[in-house]
């Protein structure tokens, strides 16, 4: 009766494409090019939500620059 009921999958990619739209959803058991669906694991139904990729979110750029700066400032 306890356990995971919902999963939110967030692809950490910079662009949507065949891999994100078709291959990953297939691997996690949801319809291609969808925002999620229900999967069954060990007889339990789990709702999977599949978000769009992070794409070119400026916060991602800031994080990458921060990480690079950790080495550039040595």
Secondary structure, DSSP 8 states (H G I E B T S, - for coil): --S--EEEE----SS--HIIIIIHHHHHTS-TTSSEEEEEETTEEEEEEE----TT-HHHHHHHHHHHHHHHT-
